[in-house]
């Protein structure tokens, strides 16, 4: 097929300019491009970043077991003043992070940055791959490469959806080649150059361009795809014999498995009134392939997100490109200024502590914050907090900068021509959403702009559930302005505190108690309620720690309460980790919510492979913490739990 042998108009091919022995860039063949992409995939799969770090950086300063998130430490090559070695390697997630400079990346970034900062040599992505293949040829098996037509293997899709995905995969493959290596892609490449998007980013995200519809159609027919004509017609991929995203930059949207499920077509000029973005999507509106059900770059960022325990959420794909260009890799995009239920579900699956929203500075972005936070910050169902989600995201941040909103910027425009150090300076402008909302409403109440009832409607539940310390502050505000707020104390007590005199009347009648004893019981109950909420949050943090560090090898169970009833055998809250293979309980954390003590149980090894241990409670190491309601005891317990599961 002529589409498999497209001619290059530029004789100075990348392979000629780099003189590579192993990394043979395309000389006019899509088959060669497929081989090169397969090489990149095999490097990521087969080459351990630990081996590369050892070759470049020699002996590490510290080595810990593989289960520790950041298990290997080196002296940083990013700075000469790294007195406390700060370059960490995560063998578990195959990434590195420099805590002195915030540089972060995978094995390709490590090689590129080492030669740039240590040797003063700039390397292209082709140079990096050439170096890796020469230096680590024994670790990468190129003999079993398979570049035949990729089959869609995910079981979550129907047969018709798989046929559609197969077509999208071929469009991505073809258009990526055209963009990078063919004269027909020059307009798209010029657009990326003007936007200062590197070839490395273009390759990472499989960006593409199609300017000749007939060539694309000929190529697709040559691949002998199942039901091709039906798929093209059903999903409106062509209209009047023209590819619907012709002369647009093509940006693939992938699912969490890396399957191409949709395409964005980005307009590359300001001519005409056509919309800036168009989507090529499945016409099955009730199916599994709607673009707004996915987080852009989720598949590419998941290891970085889990390693750093934080995810940045932006609006657009170019925001992702820009942040990745400067070294921020734990970022995904909504592709809009709102969030869908399926995107929320994907975020919950990450089990990370921090979620940071970095939306555009226009009106849509500002409104987006409000809409999104109303969905995820409370997460209420039948007036009960969905605690599992709150455990995953104990902190929800947003970007707050007057100049950013005044000039209606976005992350792409803000960080063009900047580096990771600039991003670090902007981190102080991220605010905790719940805390900020409470403060705003308290200020309005203090200025008599809202009533105590309005205050409770807006943030009362936040205060009661997350920040009960604000209750005293509200009481002070009322007392400071007693004349103006004389009626507010009654409403305040009804909403934020319980009237012990009234409540005691019920206990006196129900249990024949003296009033002083009834009020004492009520007082103790308030303390118990406060402690129990804190205990629930604490065990939520334990659950999150287990999920982050053990979920690949263990099943994590979290036993708390259901509709006010105990669902465990004692007065305890429990988080447990079971080996997936043997179903043996290897870790258990139990918090007695009556006496305020915590037990941490750890079995050092499994004694019977494939069978459950007979004595399920026979743990080899046990540590107890008393007075767990005290903050220093909580910190001590959390530090110990992180230590035994390997989290720094």
C-alpha positions as CSV (number, residue, x, y, z in Angstrom):
1,X,0.0,0.0,0.0
2,X,1.3,3.5,-0.8
3,X,0.4,4.6,2.7
4,X,2.9,2.2,4.1
5,X,5.6,3.7,2.0
6,X,4.9,7.4,2.2
7,X,7.8,9.4,0.8
8,X,9.6,12.0,2.8
9,X,10.3,15.3,1.1
10,X,13.1,16.2,3.5
11,X,16.2,14.1,2.8
12,X,17.8,15.1,6.1
13,X,16.0,12.4,8.2
14,X,16.4,12.3,11.9
15,X,18.3,9.0,11.7
16,X,20.9,10.7,9.4
17,X,21.2,13.7,11.6
18,X,21.7,11.7,14.8
19,X,23.8,8.9,13.2
20,X,22.1,6.2,15.4
21,X,23.0,2.5,15.3
22,X,20.1,1.1,17.2
23,X,17.3,3.7,17.1
24,X,16.3,3.8,13.5
25,X,13.8,6.6,12.9
26,X,11.4,6.3,9.9
27,X,12.8,6.7,6.5
28,X,9.4,6.8,4.9
29,X,7.8,3.7,6.4
30,X,5.0,3.5,8.8
31,X,6.2,0.0,9.7
32,X,9.5,1.5,10.9
33,X,7.6,4.0,13.0
34,X,5.6,1.2,14.6
35,X,8.9,-0.6,15.5
36,X,10.3,2.6,17.1
37,X,7.1,3.1,19.2
38,X,7.3,-0.5,20.2
39,X,11.0,0.0,21.3
40,X,9.8,2.9,23.6
41,X,7.1,0.6,25.1
42,X,9.6,-2.2,25.7
43,X,12.1,0.2,27.4
44,X,9.3,1.4,29.8
45,X,8.3,-2.2,30.5
46,X,11.6,-4.0,30.7
47,X,14.2,-1.5,31.9
48,X,14.4,-0.8,35.6
49,X,15.1,2.8,36.5
50,X,17.2,1.5,39.4
51,X,19.7,0.0,36.9
52,X,19.9,3.2,35.0
53,X,20.4,5.3,38.1
54,X,23.2,3.0,39.3
55,X,24.9,3.2,35.9
56,X,24.8,7.0,35.9
57,X,25.1,7.9,39.6
58,X,27.1,5.0,40.9
59,X,26.6,4.0,44.5
60,X,23.5,5.3,46.3
61,X,23.5,6.9,49.7
62,X,20.7,4.7,51.0
63,X,18.8,1.6,50.0
64,X,15.5,0.4,51.4
65,X,13.3,-2.5,50.6
66,X,11.3,-2.3,47.3
67,X,8.0,-1.9,49.1
68,X,9.2,1.5,50.4
69,X,7.8,4.1,48.0
70,X,11.1,6.1,47.7
71,X,13.5,3.2,48.4
72,X,16.8,4.5,46.9
73,X,18.5,7.8,47.7
74,X,21.3,9.5,45.7
75,X,23.2,12.8,45.9
76,X,21.3,15.1,43.6
77,X,23.0,16.2,40.4
78,X,20.6,19.1,40.0
79,X,22.3,21.2,42.6
80,X,25.8,21.5,44.1
81,X,24.6,22.1,47.6
82,X,22.8,18.9,48.2
83,X,24.1,18.4,51.7
84,X,21.2,16.1,52.6
85,X,20.9,13.7,49.7
86,X,17.5,14.5,48.1
87,X,17.3,12.5,44.8
88,X,14.9,9.7,45.5
89,X,14.1,6.7,43.2
90,X,10.9,4.8,43.4
91,X,11.4,1.3,42.2
92,X,7.7,0.6,42.8
93,X,6.5,3.3,40.5
94,X,9.6,3.6,38.2
95,X,10.0,7.4,38.8
96,X,12.5,9.7,40.5
97,X,12.0,12.9,42.4
98,X,14.5,15.5,43.6
99,X,13.2,17.0,46.8
100,X,15.7,19.9,46.6
101,X,14.7,21.2,43.2
102,X,11.3,19.4,42.5
103,X,12.6,17.8,39.3
104,X,10.7,14.6,38.6
105,X,10.3,12.1,35.8
106,X,10.8,8.5,34.5
107,X,13.8,6.7,33.1
108,X,13.9,8.8,29.9
109,X,13.9,12.1,32.0
110,X,16.6,10.7,34.3
111,X,19.0,10.1,31.4
112,X,18.1,13.4,29.6
113,X,18.5,15.5,32.8
114,X,21.7,13.8,33.9
115,X,23.5,14.6,30.7
116,X,22.1,18.2,30.7
117,X,22.9,19.1,34.3
118,X,25.9,16.9,34.9
119,X,27.6,16.8,31.5
120,X,26.3,20.0,30.0
121,X,24.9,18.1,27.0
122,X,21.5,18.6,25.5
123,X,19.8,15.4,24.3
124,X,16.8,14.9,22.1
125,X,14.4,12.0,22.8
126,X,16.1,10.1,20.0
127,X,19.5,10.6,21.6
128,X,18.1,9.3,24.9
129,X,16.7,6.2,23.4
130,X,19.9,5.6,21.4
131,X,21.9,5.8,24.7
132,X,19.6,3.4,26.5
133,X,19.7,0.8,23.7
134,X,23.5,0.9,23.5
135,X,24.1,0.9,27.3
136,X,21.4,-1.5,28.3
137,X,21.0,-3.8,25.4
138,X,21.1,-6.9,27.6
139,X,18.1,-5.8,29.6
140,X,15.9,-5.0,26.6
141,X,14.9,-7.9,24.4
142,X,14.3,-6.6,20.9
143,X,14.0,-10.0,19.3
144,X,10.4,-10.6,20.3
145,X,8.9,-7.3,19.2
146,X,5.4,-7.6,17.8
147,X,4.3,-4.7,15.5
148,X,1.3,-6.4,14.0
149,X,-2.1,-4.8,14.3
150,X,-2.8,-4.1,17.9
151,X,-5.9,-5.8,19.2
152,X,-8.3,-4.1,21.7
153,X,-8.2,-6.6,24.6
154,X,-10.0,-4.6,27.3
155,X,-13.1,-6.5,28.4
156,X,-15.0,-3.4,29.4
157,X,-16.0,-2.7,25.8
158,X,-18.5,-4.3,23.6
159,X,-17.6,-5.8,20.2
160,X,-18.9,-2.7,18.3
161,X,-16.9,-0.4,20.6
162,X,-13.8,-2.5,20.0
163,X,-14.3,-2.1,16.2
164,X,-14.5,1.7,16.7
165,X,-11.4,1.8,18.9
166,X,-9.5,-0.2,16.3
167,X,-10.2,2.5,13.7
168,X,-9.2,5.3,16.1
169,X,-6.0,3.4,16.8
170,X,-5.1,3.4,13.1
171,X,-6.0,7.0,12.7
172,X,-3.7,7.9,15.6
173,X,-0.9,5.8,14.2
174,X,-1.2,7.3,10.7
175,X,-1.7,10.9,11.8
176,X,1.3,10.8,14.2
177,X,3.5,9.7,11.4
178,X,2.2,12.5,9.1
179,X,2.8,15.1,11.8
180,X,6.3,14.1,12.6
181,X,7.8,12.8,9.4
182,X,5.8,13.8,6.3
183,X,5.5,17.1,4.4
184,X,1.7,16.9,4.7
185,X,2.1,17.5,8.4
186,X,4.1,20.7,8.2
187,X,1.2,23.0,9.1
188,X,0.6,21.0,12.3
189,X,4.3,20.9,13.2
190,X,4.5,24.7,12.6
191,X,1.6,25.2,15.0
192,X,3.3,23.1,17.7
193,X,6.6,25.0,17.2
194,X,4.8,28.3,17.6
195,X,3.1,27.0,20.8
196,X,6.5,25.8,22.0
197,X,5.4,22.2,22.3
198,X,8.4,19.9,22.0
199,X,8.7,16.8,19.8
200,X,9.1,14.7,22.9
201,X,5.7,15.9,24.1
202,X,4.2,15.3,20.7
203,X,5.5,11.7,20.7
204,X,4.4,11.1,24.3
205,X,0.8,12.1,23.6
206,X,0.8,10.6,20.0
207,X,-0.3,14.0,18.5
208,X,-1.2,13.9,14.8
209,X,-2.3,15.7,11.8
210,X,-4.3,14.8,8.6
211,X,-4.4,17.2,5.6
212,X,-5.3,14.6,2.9
213,X,-8.5,12.7,3.5
214,X,-8.1,10.3,0.6
215,X,-4.7,9.1,1.8
216,X,-6.1,8.5,5.2
217,X,-9.0,6.5,3.8
218,X,-6.7,4.5,1.6
219,X,-4.5,3.7,4.6
220,X,-7.5,2.6,6.7
221,X,-8.8,0.3,4.0
222,X,-5.4,-1.3,3.7
223,X,-5.5,-2.4,7.3
224,X,-8.5,-4.6,6.6
225,X,-10.4,-3.5,9.7
226,X,-13.6,-5.3,10.7
227,X,-16.7,-3.5,9.5
228,X,-14.7,-0.4,8.5
229,X,-17.3,1.2,6.2
230,X,-20.0,0.7,8.8
231,X,-17.9,2.2,11.6
232,X,-16.9,5.2,9.5
233,X,-20.5,5.9,8.6
234,X,-22.0,5.2,12.0
235,X,-19.6,7.4,13.9
236,X,-19.4,10.2,11.3
237,X,-15.7,9.9,10.9
238,X,-15.9,11.1,7.3
239,X,-18.4,13.6,5.8
240,X,-18.7,14.1,2.1
241,X,-15.6,12.1,1.6
242,X,-13.6,14.4,3.9
243,X,-12.1,13.4,7.3
244,X,-14.1,15.5,9.9
245,X,-10.9,16.6,11.7
246,X,-8.9,17.4,8.6
247,X,-6.3,20.2,9.0
248,X,-6.7,20.1,12.8
249,X,-4.1,19.0,15.4
250,X,-5.3,15.6,16.5
251,X,-5.1,14.9,20.2
252,X,-6.0,11.3,21.3
253,X,-8.0,10.7,24.4
254,X,-7.0,7.4,26.1
255,X,-8.7,5.4,28.8
256,X,-6.9,4.2,31.9
257,X,-5.6,1.1,30.0
258,X,-4.0,3.3,27.3
259,X,-6.7,2.6,24.6
260,X,-7.4,5.4,22.2
261,X,-11.2,6.0,22.7
262,X,-11.6,9.4,21.1
263,X,-9.9,12.3,19.3
264,X,-9.8,16.0,19.8
265,X,-9.3,18.2,16.7
266,X,-7.6,21.5,17.7
267,X,-8.0,24.3,15.1
268,X,-4.5,25.6,14.1
269,X,-5.4,29.0,12.9
270,X,-7.9,31.9,13.6
271,X,-9.4,31.9,10.1
272,X,-13.2,31.5,9.8
273,X,-15.8,31.0,12.6
274,X,-15.3,27.3,13.1
275,X,-15.1,26.2,16.7
276,X,-11.6,25.8,18.2
277,X,-12.1,22.3,19.4
278,X,-14.0,19.4,17.8
279,X,-14.4,15.9,19.2
280,X,-14.5,12.7,17.2
281,X,-16.4,10.3,19.4
282,X,-18.5,7.2,19.4
283,X,-22.1,7.9,18.4
284,X,-23.3,5.4,21.1
285,X,-24.3,8.1,23.6
286,X,-25.1,5.4,26.2
287,X,-21.9,3.5,25.7
288,X,-18.6,3.5,27.5
289,X,-16.6,5.9,25.2
290,X,-17.9,9.4,25.9
291,X,-14.8,11.6,26.2
292,X,-16.1,13.6,29.2
293,X,-16.2,10.3,31.2
294,X,-12.4,10.1,31.0
295,X,-9.5,12.1,32.5
296,X,-7.1,13.2,29.9
297,X,-3.6,11.8,30.6
298,X,-4.8,9.5,33.4
299,X,-3.0,6.6,32.0
300,X,0.2,8.5,31.6
301,X,0.2,10.2,35.0
302,X,-1.0,7.5,37.3
303,X,2.4,6.4,38.6
304,X,3.5,10.0,39.2
305,X,0.3,10.8,41.0
306,X,0.6,7.8,43.3
307,X,4.3,8.4,43.9
308,X,3.7,12.1,44.8
309,X,0.3,11.6,46.6
310,X,-1.1,14.6,44.7
311,X,-3.0,15.2,41.5
312,X,-3.2,18.5,39.6
313,X,-6.4,18.9,37.6
314,X,-6.5,21.4,34.7
315,X,-9.1,22.1,32.0
316,X,-7.4,21.6,28.7
317,X,-4.9,19.2,27.0
318,X,-2.5,22.1,26.3
319,X,-2.4,22.8,30.0
320,X,-1.2,19.2,30.5
321,X,1.4,19.6,27.7
322,X,2.8,22.8,29.2
323,X,3.0,21.5,32.8
324,X,4.7,18.3,31.6
325,X,7.1,20.4,29.5
326,X,8.3,22.1,32.7
327,X,8.4,18.8,34.7
328,X,5.0,18.6,36.4
329,X,3.8,15.1,35.4
330,X,1.1,14.3,38.0
331,X,-1.5,16.2,36.1
332,X,-4.8,15.3,34.3
333,X,-7.3,17.4,32.4
334,X,-11.1,17.5,32.5
335,X,-11.4,18.8,28.9
336,X,-14.0,21.2,30.2
337,X,-14.6,23.4,33.3
338,X,-16.8,20.9,35.1
339,X,-16.5,17.3,36.3
340,X,-18.6,14.2,35.6
341,X,-19.5,11.4,38.0
342,X,-17.3,9.0,36.1
343,X,-14.3,11.3,36.3
344,X,-15.0,11.6,40.1
345,X,-15.0,7.8,40.2
346,X,-11.6,7.7,38.5
347,X,-10.2,10.2,41.0
348,X,-11.4,8.0,43.9
349,X,-9.6,5.0,42.4
350,X,-6.3,6.9,42.8
351,X,-6.5,6.8,46.6
352,X,-4.2,9.9,47.1
353,X,-4.4,12.5,49.8
354,X,-4.4,15.7,47.9
355,X,-6.3,17.0,44.9
356,X,-5.4,20.4,43.4
357,X,-7.5,22.2,40.9
358,X,-5.8,24.5,38.5
359,X,-8.6,25.7,36.2
360,X,-8.5,28.6,33.6
361,X,-8.7,32.2,34.8
362,X,-11.7,33.1,32.8
363,X,-15.3,33.3,34.0
364,X,-15.9,29.6,33.0
365,X,-13.0,28.5,35.1
366,X,-14.1,30.5,38.2
367,X,-17.6,29.1,37.9
368,X,-16.1,25.7,37.4
369,X,-14.5,25.7,40.8
370,X,-17.9,26.4,42.4
371,X,-19.7,23.6,40.5
372,X,-16.9,21.1,41.0
373,X,-16.5,21.7,44.7
374,X,-20.2,21.5,45.3
375,X,-20.0,18.0,43.8
376,X,-16.9,16.6,45.5
377,X,-16.1,18.6,48.7
378,X,-19.2,17.5,50.5
379,X,-20.0,14.2,48.7
380,X,-23.2,13.6,50.7
381,X,-25.7,10.7,50.1
382,X,-28.8,10.5,52.2
383,X,-27.3,13.1,54.5
384,X,-24.4,10.7,55.3
385,X,-20.9,11.7,54.2
386,X,-19.3,9.2,51.9
387,X,-16.3,8.8,54.1
388,X,-14.3,6.7,51.6
389,X,-14.0,9.6,49.3
390,X,-13.1,12.0,52.1
391,X,-10.3,9.6,53.1
392,X,-8.9,9.7,49.6
393,X,-8.9,13.5,49.4
394,X,-8.4,15.0,52.8
395,X,-7.2,18.3,51.2
396,X,-8.8,20.0,48.2
397,X,-6.9,22.9,46.8
398,X,-7.5,25.6,44.2
399,X,-5.3,28.3,42.5
400,X,-6.0,31.8,43.8
401,X,-4.1,34.7,42.2
402,X,-5.7,38.0,41.3
403,X,-3.4,38.7,38.3
404,X,-4.1,35.3,36.9
405,X,-7.9,35.9,36.9
406,X,-7.6,39.6,35.8
407,X,-5.6,38.6,32.7
408,X,-7.7,35.5,32.2
409,X,-4.7,33.2,31.9
410,X,-4.5,29.4,32.0
411,X,-1.7,27.1,33.0
412,X,-0.4,26.9,29.4
413,X,0.0,30.6,29.0
414,X,1.2,31.1,32.6
415,X,4.2,28.7,32.4
416,X,5.3,29.1,28.8
417,X,9.1,29.9,28.7
418,X,9.3,28.9,32.4
419,X,10.7,26.0,34.3
420,X,9.9,23.9,37.4
421,X,11.4,26.5,39.8
422,X,8.7,29.0,38.6
423,X,6.0,26.4,39.3
424,X,7.3,25.9,42.9
425,X,7.0,29.7,43.5
426,X,3.3,29.6,42.6
427,X,2.6,26.7,45.0
428,X,1.9,29.2,47.8
429,X,-1.0,30.5,45.8
430,X,-2.9,27.2,46.2
431,X,-5.6,27.5,48.9
432,X,-7.5,24.8,50.8
433,X,-11.0,25.1,49.5
434,X,-12.9,24.2,52.7
435,X,-10.8,26.4,54.9
436,X,-11.1,29.3,52.5
437,X,-14.9,28.9,52.2
438,X,-15.3,28.9,56.0
439,X,-13.2,32.0,56.4
440,X,-15.1,33.9,53.6
441,X,-18.4,33.2,55.3
442,X,-17.2,34.1,58.7
443,X,-16.0,37.4,57.4
444,X,-19.3,38.1,55.8
445,X,-21.1,37.2,59.0
446,X,-18.8,39.4,61.0
447,X,-19.6,42.3,58.7
448,X,-23.4,41.6,59.2
449,X,-23.8,40.8,55.5
450,X,-25.3,37.4,56.2
451,X,-27.3,35.9,59.1
452,X,-26.3,33.0,61.3
453,X,-28.8,30.8,59.4
454,X,-27.1,31.7,56.1
455,X,-23.8,30.9,57.7
456,X,-25.0,27.5,58.7
457,X,-26.5,26.8,55.3
458,X,-23.3,27.6,53.6
459,X,-20.6,26.1,55.8
460,X,-22.3,24.7,58.9
461,X,-21.7,21.1,57.9
462,X,-18.1,21.8,56.9
463,X,-17.6,23.2,60.4
464,X,-19.3,20.4,62.3
465,X,-17.6,17.7,60.3
466,X,-14.1,19.0,59.5
467,X,-13.4,22.1,61.6
468,X,-15.3,22.2,64.9
469,X,-12.7,24.6,66.2
470,X,-14.5,27.4,64.3
471,X,-17.6,26.9,66.6
472,X,-15.8,28.8,69.4
473,X,-14.8,31.6,67.0
474,X,-18.5,32.0,65.9
475,X,-19.5,32.3,69.6
476,X,-16.9,35.0,70.1
477,X,-18.2,36.9,67.1
478,X,-21.7,36.8,68.6
479,X,-20.6,37.9,72.0
480,X,-18.5,40.7,70.6
481,X,-21.6,42.2,69.0
482,X,-24.2,41.2,71.4
483,X,-26.5,44.1,70.7
484,X,-26.7,43.5,67.0
485,X,-26.7,39.7,67.2
486,X,-28.8,39.2,70.3
487,X,-31.1,36.6,68.7
488,X,-28.2,34.8,67.1
489,X,-27.0,33.0,70.3
490,X,-30.3,31.1,70.4
491,X,-30.0,30.1,66.7
492,X,-26.3,29.4,67.1
493,X,-26.9,27.0,70.0
494,X,-29.6,25.2,68.1
495,X,-27.4,24.7,65.0
496,X,-23.9,24.5,66.2
497,X,-24.2,23.3,69.8
498,X,-26.8,21.3,71.7
499,X,-28.8,22.8,74.5
500,X,-27.9,20.6,77.5
501,X,-30.8,21.9,79.6
502,X,-33.4,20.8,77.1
503,X,-31.7,17.5,76.2
504,X,-31.3,16.6,79.9
505,X,-35.1,16.7,80.4
506,X,-35.4,13.8,78.0
507,X,-32.7,11.7,79.8
508,X,-34.2,12.5,83.2
509,X,-37.6,11.1,82.1
510,X,-36.3,8.2,80.0
511,X,-33.7,6.8,82.5
512,X,-34.9,8.5,85.8
513,X,-31.6,10.4,86.1
514,X,-30.9,13.5,88.2
515,X,-30.5,16.6,86.1
516,X,-26.8,17.1,87.0
517,X,-26.0,13.5,85.9
518,X,-28.1,13.8,82.7
519,X,-26.1,16.9,81.8
520,X,-22.9,15.1,82.6
521,X,-23.9,12.3,80.2
522,X,-24.7,14.8,77.5
523,X,-21.4,16.5,78.0
524,X,-19.5,13.2,77.7
525,X,-21.5,12.3,74.6
526,X,-20.4,15.5,72.9
527,X,-16.8,14.7,73.7
528,X,-17.3,11.1,72.4
529,X,-18.9,12.4,69.2
530,X,-16.0,14.8,68.6
531,X,-13.5,12.0,69.3
532,X,-15.3,9.5,67.1
533,X,-15.3,11.8,64.1
534,X,-11.6,12.4,64.6
535,X,-11.0,8.6,65.0
536,X,-12.9,8.0,61.7
537,X,-10.8,10.5,59.9
538,X,-7.6,9.0,61.4
539,X,-8.6,5.5,60.3
540,X,-9.4,7.0,56.9
541,X,-5.8,8.1,56.7
542,X,-4.7,4.6,57.6
543,X,-6.9,3.2,54.9
544,X,-5.4,5.7,52.4
545,X,-1.8,4.7,53.5
546,X,-2.6,1.0,53.0
547,X,-4.2,1.7,49.6
548,X,-1.2,3.8,48.4
549,X,1.4,1.3,49.4
550,X,-0.2,-2.2,49.6
551,X,-3.1,-2.3,47.1
552,X,-1.1,-4.0,44.3
553,X,-0.4,-7.1,46.4
554,X,-3.1,-6.9,49.1
555,X,-6.8,-6.6,49.4
556,X,-7.6,-3.7,51.8
557,X,-10.7,-3.8,54.0
558,X,-12.1,-1.0,56.1
559,X,-14.6,-1.8,58.9
560,X,-16.3,1.2,60.5
561,X,-20.0,1.6,61.0
562,X,-23.1,1.2,59.0
563,X,-26.2,3.2,59.7
564,X,-25.1,3.8,63.3
565,X,-24.6,0.0,64.0
566,X,-21.4,-1.7,64.8
567,X,-20.4,-4.2,62.0
568,X,-17.4,-5.6,63.9
569,X,-17.1,-7.8,67.0
570,X,-15.8,-5.1,69.4
571,X,-16.0,-1.4,69.9
572,X,-13.3,-0.9,67.3
573,X,-12.6,0.7,63.9
574,X,-10.5,-1.6,61.8
575,X,-8.4,-1.5,58.6
576,X,-6.9,-4.8,57.4
577,X,-4.7,-5.9,54.5
578,X,-4.9,-9.5,53.1
579,X,-2.5,-11.1,50.7
580,X,-4.3,-11.5,47.4
581,X,-2.7,-14.9,46.7
582,X,-3.1,-16.6,50.1
583,X,-5.9,-14.4,51.7
584,X,-3.8,-14.3,54.8
585,X,-4.2,-11.2,57.0
586,X,-0.8,-9.6,57.1
587,X,-1.5,-6.1,58.5
588,X,-4.3,-4.9,60.9
589,X,-4.9,-1.6,62.6
590,X,-7.6,-1.6,65.3
591,X,-8.7,1.6,67.1
592,X,-10.9,1.2,70.2
593,X,-13.2,4.2,70.1
594,X,-14.3,3.7,73.7
595,X,-10.9,3.9,75.5
596,X,-9.0,5.7,72.7
597,X,-6.3,3.2,72.1
598,X,-4.8,1.8,68.8
599,X,-3.2,-1.5,68.1
600,X,-1.0,-2.1,65.0
601,X,-0.5,-5.7,64.1
602,X,2.0,-7.0,61.5
603,X,2.7,-10.5,60.4
604,X,6.3,-10.6,59.0
605,X,5.8,-13.4,56.5
606,X,3.2,-15.8,55.2
607,X,3.8,-19.4,56.5
608,X,1.6,-21.3,54.1
609,X,1.5,-20.3,50.5
610,X,-1.9,-20.7,48.9
611,X,-3.7,-21.5,52.2
612,X,-5.1,-19.2,54.9
613,X,-3.1,-19.4,58.2
614,X,-5.0,-21.2,60.9
615,X,-4.4,-18.7,63.6
616,X,-5.5,-15.6,61.9
617,X,-4.6,-13.4,64.8
618,X,-1.1,-14.8,65.4
619,X,0.8,-11.6,64.5
620,X,4.6,-11.5,64.9
621,X,4.8,-7.8,65.7
622,X,2.4,-5.8,67.8
623,X,2.6,-2.1,68.8
624,X,0.0,-0.3,71.0
625,X,-0.7,3.5,71.2
626,X,-2.7,4.9,74.1
627,X,-4.5,8.2,74.3
628,X,-4.8,8.3,70.5
629,X,-7.0,11.4,70.7
630,X,-3.9,13.4,71.4
631,X,-2.3,14.9,68.3
632,X,1.2,13.8,69.2
633,X,0.0,10.2,69.6
634,X,-1.8,10.3,66.3
635,X,1.3,11.6,64.6
636,X,3.4,8.8,66.3
637,X,1.0,6.1,65.2
638,X,0.7,7.4,61.6
639,X,4.6,7.6,61.3
640,X,4.9,4.0,62.6
641,X,2.2,2.7,60.1
642,X,3.9,4.5,57.2
643,X,7.2,3.0,58.3
644,X,6.0,-0.6,58.4
645,X,4.3,-0.4,54.9
646,X,7.3,1.4,53.4
647,X,6.1,5.0,53.0
648,X,8.4,7.8,53.9
